[in-house]
């Protein structure tokens, strides 16, 4: 089963380095391994955490498409850049949670988690990642790592 989440941003991230700096500043141990990020690339964004693959799908989509997909949601403004994240495994979800939070924090955006319809400020997204990652790690310990 794949899940989707979004970072609603006033501007795109400038580079992998800017995104990585944001991850590092928050103390997240995710290492982005791609040479380019959307809009220069689209699809799988390689990432690693604790020696394991933690990448996820990442692309840019128009806000209008997000509004069409979730018509009952108020996205709190007009966002010129919407990053769409898709992930399936627990490792991918951990990577995506960290990446979304860092993205929103770096550019002053919001995070939207479609599975439960939660729209969060950047600080809330950071807190959500910090609270959710340990539970996801425990679940992965119980279930096993899943496919790589």
N, C-alpha and C positions, 0 to 999 in steps of 0.2 A: 504494500500500500504506500503510495506516495502522498506527501503533504506539501502544501504551498504556504508561503509567507512572503511578505513584501516589505521593502524599505521605501518610504515616500520621502523624497529628497528635494531640497530647493536647488540643488546642482548635482551633477554626477561627481563621483570620486575622481580625483585627478590621475591616480595611478595605483598600481599594486602597492608601492611603497607607502603612499598616504594611508591606504586601508590597513596595511600591516602595522604602521606606526600607531594607528588607533587601537588595533587589537592589543599591541604590546602595552600601550598606556593604560588599558583597562585590566591588564594582568591576565589576559586570555592566552592560553598556550597553543593557539592555532597558528600554523605557518602556511600562508598562501604560497602555492608553488607555481601558479600560472604566470606567464610573461605579460599577459594583458587581461584587462577586465572590461566588462561592458561599459560603453558601447563599442569598444574596439574588438571585442570578442563576444561570443554568445555560446551557451551550452555548458559543458562540464568545466567547473573551475577547480583545478586540483588543489588540495590542501592536505596538510598532515598534522596530526596531533599525537604526541607520545609515540612516535614511530609508526603510526598507523594511518592509512588513508582516511580522510575525513572531508573529502571534497563534496561538492553539491552542484546542481544545475543553477546557473545564474544568467539572467538576460534582462534587457530593459524592455518595458512595455509602456504604451500610452496610458495615462490616467483614465482616459475615456473607456478603455477596454476593462480596466479594473472596476470602474463604476458600473459598466454593463454586466460584469460577472457577479458583482455583489450590489445589486440595486438598492438594497435597504440600508446600506452603510454610508454614513457621513464621514468622508475622509478629511474633514477639517481644513479645507482650502484647496488651492490649485497647486499641484506638485509637478514641476517640469520634468522630473526624473523619477521613475518608479522602477526599482530593481525587483524582479520576480525571482524567488528562490524555490526550487523543488528538491525534495530530499526524501529518501525512503528508509535507509537503515538508521539504526541508533547513532552510529558514528557520524553519518551525514547530518543527522538532525542536530547533534552537538555542534558540529562545525558551522552549520547554518545559523543556529541561535547566536553563537558568538559573532559571526560575520555580520548578521543583521544588526545586532546591538552596536557593534563598532561603527558600521556604516552610518546608522542614524545619529550616533554621537558625534562623529567626525563632521558631518555636514549640517547638523541641526535639524534632522528630519524626524519622522515618526516610523513606527513599526506596526504592521498589521498582520495578525495571525488568523488566517482564514478558518482554521479548524474550529475555533471557538469565537470568532468574530471580535477579537480584542484589538483595539487601536491603542497604541502606547506611545508615550513620549520616549525620547532617547534614554533618559534616565530610568524610566520604567522598564524599557527593553533590556537595559544592562542588568537591572535587578532581577528581571524574569530569567535571563540567561544564568545568572549566578545561582538562583534558586533551583532552576530546572536541571542544569547539567549534572549535579550530584545524583539526583534521582534517576536520570537517564543512564548514568554510569553504573549505578546499582542494578538497574534493570538489565543492562547489557551483561553484567557479571552473572546474573541469574540465568539469562537466556542464551548466552554465548554471543560472539561478535557478529554472527550473520555473514552473508556473502561479502566478499571484498570487491 
